[in-house]
Amino acid sequence: MARYSEIKKILKSHKLRITDRRIDVLEFFLREKRTMSFKDLEEEFKDSDRVTLYRTLNAFTEHGVLHKIPDDSGFATYGLCHDTCDSEDHYHDHMHFKCNECGNIECLEENVPVVEIPGYQVKEANLILKGTCRTCVA
């Protein structure tokens, strides 16, 4: 479990106001060490207002604490950003893996290959690999 002082430091370094709910949500992401959907947060924070959770996710995404992972299911998934992201420079060039069996999405350490298309300016690239995760294979 991340210490309260570490969590406060992360929030301050990303220029975010420190609130109890932001501390709780960030601590949950740090403790679980996995990507999560809004539904996961709702289940964990049953006593929290949905609007507050949405605002927390949006603030974390805008300020480089979390990144939104595109998914064809229609539900957004969020993962912790690397230490290199902040509110001004928020870029993710790593791949994601979605398990066809359990539905979990993981951030992978491998980077998305650089794609250059003549006449276009690529600002962002997302790559989701699909298959069976290590847990489901075993």
C-alpha positions, 0 to 999 in steps of 0.5 A: 500500500502506498503511503499517504505522503507518497500519494500527496506528493504524486497529486501535488507534482501533477498540479492536482488539489488533494481531496480524500476521494482522489487519495483513495482512488490513486491509492487503489490504482497503486495497490492493485497495479492493474488497469481498471474501468469505471465499473471497477471503481464503482464496486470499490467505492460504493459509497461514492457519488458517480459524478465524483468518480468521473471527475476524479478519472477525468482530472487524473487523465488530464493531468497525467496521472492516468491514461485512457486505454481505447477499447472496442467494448465501449467501456473505457479502461484506465492505467497508471501513467509512467513517472515521465507524464505530467499535466503538460507532457502526457504521451503513451507509446506503449502497447496494451494487451486484452485477454479474450478469456477474462477481458483484462487489459494490461499495459505492456512495456513494448512501445508502439512502432513509429508510423509515418504516413506521407502528408499526415501528422501522427499525434498519437498511436494506440495498439491493442493486442488480443489473445490469451493472457498468462493467467488464462493460459496457465 
